Amino acid sequence: EKELAAVKIKPGDVDIIANELE
């Protein structure tokens, strides 16, 4: 579900989520 949420946010925010997944 986290991956789908990343699609909804802005490209710049993707980096933030990527850090959370790590």
C-alpha positions, 0 to 999 in steps of 0.5 A: 500500500505504501508504494501506491501512496507514493504514486499519489504524492509528488515526485520530490516526495518520493525520495522521502518515502524511499528513505522510510522504506529503507 
